[in-house]
Amino acid sequence: MYIGSTDDGSGLHNMVFEVVDNAVNEAVRGHADLIEIALNADGSVTVSDNGRGLPVNVDETEWVSIAELIMTRLHNGGKFGQPHPDHLHGVGVCVVNALSEILELRIWRDDAEWFMRFRHGVAEAALDRIGPANGREGTEIKFKPSPEMFTQVDFDCSTIERRAQDFASLGSGFRIVLTDNRI
């Protein structure tokens, strides 16, 4: 995965595209019909989908949740065949996590809401069941790029909008909604 420059904004925006790409993969495979991207006032970005939600079960060889493996270890998604071929997360989301000052992961799956927070790619605690899903399914990733890694951390909404239009052209049956909450 090529993130791009940490100085000219290309890497910053590629972080968004990597997370959106995972949601689009879920939608193209028919598991989601809504992807939401929000540029937040605090400089973070939230990407959510109403798909299956990342797996929350514990990996029997690593003894951490599969969701944590996907977020912290390279090549733990279906793009690389093993060990979790039912979810198409490759290296991108792991790199986004490592380059983020903070990343929060919410999963709605198995009738429960799950939560996990990372700082600079390191889990603060194990994935935790925090309540009922209340009928919701999907994954939400909120991340704030690290100013230690990027010289410029201001997102350009039009850059993200153009890429969202490209993603939306990949197929029908799903919508992408972009909201700029900074204004």
LUMKEKOL-558786 format. One record per atom (N, C-alpha, C): residue in three letters; x, y, z. Coordinates in steps of 0.05 Angstrom, whole numbers, plus 32768, in hexadecimal, padded with zeros to 4 digits. Layout:
% LUMKEKOL-558786
alaXYZ ...
***
This chain:
% LUMKEKOL-558786
met80117FE98000 met800080008000 met801280198000 tyr800D802B7FEE tyr801B80447FEC tyr800A805A7FF8 ile80138066800E ile8003807A801B ile80068095800D gly801D809A8002 gly802280B47FF5 gly803380C68007 ser803680DE7FFF ser804780F1800E ser803A80FA8028 thr804B80FD803C thr804181078056 thr804381268056 asp804B81328040 asp804E814F803F asp803A815D802C asp803281508017 asp8022815F8003 asp800481598004 gly7FFA814A8017 gly7FDE8143801A gly7FD68129800D ser7FE6811F7FFB ser7FDE81067FED ser7FDC80EF8001 gly7FEF80EC8012 gly7FEE80D78026 gly7FD680DA8039 leu7FD180F38041 leu7FBB80F98053 leu7FA180F08047 his7F9C80F7802E his7F8380EF8021 his7F8280D1801A asn7F9980C58014 asn7F9980A88010 asn7F9180998029 met7F9580A48040 met7F8C80978059 met7F6D80948057 val7F6080A98050 val7F4280A8804D val7F3B80938038 phe7F4880948021 phe7F418082800B phe7F4580658013 glu7F59805E8023 glu7F5E8043802C glu7F478039803D val7F3D8049804F val7F2780418060 val7F0D803F8050 val7F098052803E val7EF18051802E val7EF28039801B asp7F0980338011 asp7F0C801C7FFF asp7F028002800D asn7F087FFE8026 asn7EFE7FE78034 asn7EE07FE68036 ala7ED47FFD803B ala7EB77FFF803C ala7EAB7FFA8020 val7EB88004800B val7EAE80007FF0 val7EB07FE27FE9 asn7EC67FD57FF1 asn7EC87FB87FEC asn7EB07FA97FF9 glu7EA87FB18010 glu7E917FA5801E glu7E777FAA800D ala7E747FC28003 ala7E5D7FC97FF3 ala7E5C7FBB7FD8 val7E737FBB7FCB val7E747FAE7FB0 val7E6D7F907FB2 arg7E747F847FC9 arg7E6E7F687FCD arg7E517F647FD6 gly7E427F797FD8 gly7E257F777FDF gly7E1F7F767FFC his7E327F7E800D his7E2E7F7C802A his7E277F978037 ala7E287FAD8027 ala7E227FC78032 ala7E157FD8801C asp7E047FEB8024 asp7DF97FFD8010 asp7DFD801A8017 leu7E0B8020802D leu7E10803B8035 leu7E2C803E8040 ile7E3B80518036 ile7E5580588040 ile7E5480768046 glu7E5C807D805F glu7E5C80998066 glu7E7880A2806D ile7E8080B98063 ile7E9A80C68069 ile7E9480E18075 ala7EA080E6808C ala7E9C81008099 ala7EB7810C80A0 leu7EBB81258097 leu7ED2813580A0 leu7EC9814380B9 asn7ED6813E80CF asn7ECE814880E9 asn7EDD816180F1 ala7ED081718101 ala7EDB818B810A ala7EF581888119 asp7EFA81718125 asp7F13816E8134 asp7F2B81648123 gly7F2781638108 gly7F3C815B80F6 gly7F3C813D80F0 ser7F29812F80FB ser7F27811280F6 ser7F14810D80DF val7F1480F480D6 val7F0280EA80C1 val7EF580D180CC thr7EDB80CF80C6 thr7ECC80B780CE thr7EC180AB80B4 val7EC6809180B1 val7EBC8081809A val7EAC806A80A6 ser7E938068809E ser7E82805280A8 ser7E7380448091 asp7E6D802B8095 asp7E5D801C8082 asp7E48800C8092 asn7E3480028084 asn7E207FF28090 asn7E237FD58087 gly7E3B7FCC8085 gly7E417FB1807C gly7E417F9D8093 arg7E507F888090 arg7E507F7280A3 arg7E5E7F7980BD gly7E707F8C80BD gly7E807F9380D5 gly7E987F8080D5 leu7EAF7F8C80DE leu7EC77F7B80DF leu7EC27F6480F3 pro7ED07F4E80EF pro7ECD7F378101 pro7ED77F3F811D val7EC87F378131 val7ECF7F3D814D val7EDA7F25815D asn7ED87F0E8150 asn7EE17EF6815F asn7EFF7EF68162 val7F097EE78175 val7F257EE6817C val7F337ED28169 asp7F4A7EDB815D asp7F5A7ECA814C asp7F677EB5815E glu7F657E9C8157 glu7F6E7E868168 glu7F8C7E838169 thr7F9B7E908157 thr7FB87E8E8158 thr7FC47EA78164 glu7FB87EBE8161 glu7FC37ED7816B glu7FB77EDF8186 trp7FA07ED5818D trp7F917EDA81A6 trp7F897EF881A9 val7F847F058193 val7F787F1F8193 val7F617F1F817F ser7F507F32817F ser7F3A7F32816C ser7F447F358150 ile7F357F2A813D ile7F3C7F2C8121 ile7F3B7F4A8119 ala7F287F598125 ala7F277F76811F ala7F427F838126 glu7F4D7F7C813D glu7F677F888145 glu7F7D7F7F8132 leu7F7D7F668129 leu7F917F5D8116 leu7F8F7F6D80FC ile7F777F7280F2 ile7F737F8180DA ile7F7D7F9D80DD met7F797FA980F4 met7F817FC580F9 met7F9F7FC880FF thr7FAD7FB38106 thr7FC87FB68110 thr7FDD7FA58101 arg7FD57F9280F2 arg7FE97F8080E5 arg7FE57F8080C7 leu7FFB7F8180B9 leu7FFA7F80809C leu7FF07F658092 his7FE27F66807C his7FD97F4E806E his7FC77F3C807E asn7FB47F47808D asn7FA17F37809C asn7F857F388091 gly7F827F3F8078 gly7F677F40806C gly7F657F2E8054 gly7F4D7F2D8049 gly7F487F1B8033 gly7F567F228019 lys7F607F3A8017 lys7F6F7F417FFE lys7F877F2F7FFB phe7F907F248011 phe7FA87F138011 phe7FA27EF68017 gly7F887EEF8015 gly7F817ED38018 gly7F7D7EC98034 gln7F917ECB8045 gln7F8F7EC08060 gln7F987ED68073 pro7F907ED5808C pro7F807EC08098 pro7F627EC68099 his7F5A7EDD808F his7F3D7EE58092 his7F327EED8078 pro7F2D7ED98066 pro7F257EE0804B pro7F097EEB8047 asp7EF97EEC805D asp7EDE7EF78059 asp7EDD7F15805C his7EF47F228062 his7EF57F3F8064 his7F0D7F498054 leu7F087F5E8044 leu7F1C7F678031 leu7F2B7F7F803C his7F397F7C8052 his7F4A7F91805C his7F667F888059 gly7F767F98804B gly7F927F928046 gly7FA47FA28057 val7FB87FAD804B val7FCC7FBD805B val7FC27FD98061 gly7FB07FE48051 gly7FA980008052 gly7F9F8009806D val7F8B7FFC8079 val7F8080058092 val7F94800280A9 cys7FA67FEF80A7 cys7FBB7FEC80BB cys7FCE800480BA val7FD5800D80A2 val7FE78024809E val7FD8803D80A7 val7FBF804080A1 val7FAF805780AB val7FB0805880C9 asn7FAD804280D6 asn7FAE804080F3 asn7FC9804A80FD ala7FDE804080F1 ala7FF9804680FA ala7FFF806480F7 leu7FF3807180E3 leu7FF9808D80DD leu7FE580A080EB ser7FD4809580FB ser7FBF80A58109 ser7FC780AA8126 glu7FC280C3812E glu7FC580CA814A glu7FB280BA815B ile7F9A80B78151 ile7F8580A7815F ile7F74809B8149 leu7F6B8082814E leu7F588075813D leu7F458066814F glu7F2B806A8149 glu7F16805C8158 glu7F07804A8145 leu7F038032814D leu7EF6801D813E leu7EDC8015814C arg7EC68017813E arg7EAC800E8148 arg7EA27FF98134 ile7E977FE38140 ile7E8D7FCD812F ile7E717FC6813A trp7E5E7FC48129 trp7E447FBA8130 trp7E417F9F8123 arg7E407F8A8133 arg7E407F6F8129 arg7E377F5C813F asp7E2A7F478137 asp7E217F32814A asp7E107F3F8161 asp7DFE7F518159 asp7DEC7F5E816C asp7DF97F6E8181 ala7E127F77817C ala7E217F868191 ala7E317F9D8183 glu7E367FB18193 glu7E487FC7818A glu7E637FC28198 trp7E797FC38188 trp7E947FBE8192 trp7EA47FD7818D phe7EB87FDC819E phe7EC87FF4819D phe7EE67FEE81A3 met7EF77FFC8195 met7F147FFA819A met7F2180148192 arg7F34801E81A2 arg7F438036819C arg7F618031819A phe7F6D803E8187 phe7F89803C8182 phe7F9680578183 arg7FAF8059818C arg7FBF8071818B arg7FD9806A817C his7FDD80788167 his7FF580738156 his7FF78056814F gly7FE180498149 gly7FE0802D8140 gly7FE180188156 val7FE28021816F val7FE4800E8185 val7FC9800D8194 ala7FBE7FF58198 ala7FA57FF381A6 ala7FA77FFC81C3 glu7F94800C81CC glu7F93801381E8 glu7F887FFD81FA ala7F777FED81EF ala7F6B7FD681FD ala7F5F7FC381E8 ala7F587FAC81F1 ala7F4C7F9881DE ala7F317FA281D5 leu7F287F9681BE leu7F0D7F9C81B4 leu7EF97F9681CA asp7EE77FA981CF asp7ED47FA681E5 asp7EB77FA881DB arg7EA77F9681E5 arg7E8A7F9781DF arg7E7F7FAD81F2 ile7E737FC281E6 ile7E6B7FD981F6 ile7E4C7FDC81F8 gly7E3E7FCC81E9 gly7E217FCD81EB gly7E137FBF81D4 pro7DF97FC181D3 pro7DEA7FB481BD pro7DED7FC381A3 ala7DEA7FB5818D ala7DEC7FC18172 ala7DD37FD0816B asn7DBD7FCB8178 asn7DA37FD88172 asn7D9C7FD68155 gly7DA17FBF8149 gly7D9A7FBA812D gly7DAE7FC48119 arg7DC37FD08121 arg7DD67FDB810F arg7DEC7FC68109 glu7DF77FC780F1 glu7E0D7FB780E9 glu7E217FC980DA gly7E3B7FC280DB gly7E4E7FD080CC gly7E677FD780DC thr7E787FE780CF thr7E917FEF80DA thr7E94800D80D8 glu7EA0801A80EC glu7EA5803780EC glu7EC2803A80F5 ile7ED1804980E5 ile7EED805080EC ile7EEF806E80EC lys7EF780788103 lys7EFC80958106 lys7F1A8098810C phe7F2880A880FC phe7F4480AB8100 phe7F4C80C980FE lys7F6180CF810C lys7F6D80EA810B lys7F8A80E78104 pro7F9280F180EC pro7FAE80EE80E4 pro7FC180FB80F8 ser7FD880EE80FB ser7FEC80F8810E ser7FFB81108103 pro7FFB81278111 pro800B813D8108 pro80298137810A glu803081228118 glu804C811A8119 glu8055810D80FF met8042810280F1 met804880F480D8 met8043810580BF phe8030811780C1 phe8028812880AA phe802D814580B0 thr80398153809C thr803D817080A1 thr80248180809D gln80118174808E gln7FF781828088 gln7FE1816E808F val7FCE817580A0 val7FB9816280A8 val7F9D816D80A3 asp7F9B817F8090 asp7F81818A8089 asp7F77817D8070 phe7F6081708072 phe7F548161805B phe7F4781758048 asp7F49816F802E asp7F3C817E8019 asp7F23816E8011 cys7F0C817A8017 cys7EF2816C8012 cys7EEF81667FF4 ser7EF781777FE2 ser7EF381727FC6 ser7F04815B7FBC thr7F1B81577FC7 thr7F2C81407FC0 thr7F1E81267FC9 ile7F1381267FE0 ile7F04810E7FEA ile7EEB810A7FDA glu7EDD81207FD3 glu7EC4811E7FC3 glu7ECA81117FA8 arg7EDF811A7F9B arg7EE6810E7F80 arg7EEB80F07F82 arg7EF980E87F97 arg7EFF80CC7F9A arg7EE680BC7FA1 ala7ED580C87FB2 ala7EBC80BB7FB9 ala7EAB80B67FA0 gln7EAB80C97F8D gln7E9D80C57F74 gln7EA980AE7F64 asp7EC380AC7F64 asp7ED080957F57 asp7EC8807B7F63 phe7EC8807A7F7E phe7EBF80627F8C phe7EA2805B7F85 ala7E91806F7F85 ala7E75806B7F80 ala7E7080607F64 ser7E8180657F51 ser7E7E805B7F36 ser7E85803E7F33 leu7E8F80317F48 leu7E9680157F47 leu7E7E80027F46 gly7E67800C7F4D gly7E507FFA7F4C gly7E3880087F56 ser7E217FFC7F52 ser7E0880077F5D ser7E017FF87F76 gly7DED80027F83 gly7DE37FF47F9B gly7DEE7FFE7FB5 phe7DFF80137FB3 phe7E09801F7FCC phe7E0C803D7FC7 arg7E0B804C7FDD arg7E0E80697FDD arg7E2680717FEE ile7E3480867FE6 ile7E4980927FF6 ile7E4080AE7FFD val7E4080B48016 val7E3880CF8020 val7E5080DC802D leu7E5780F38023 leu7E6E8102802E leu7E63811B803C thr7E6B811F8055 thr7E6281368065 thr7E7B81458070 asp7E7B815F806C asp7E9181708077 asp7E86817E8090 asn7E8D817480A7 asn7E83817F80C1 asn7E96819580CC arg7EA9819D80BB arg7EBC81B280C4 arg7EB181CE80BF ile7E9C81D080B0 ile7E9181EB80AA ile7E7781F080B7 
***
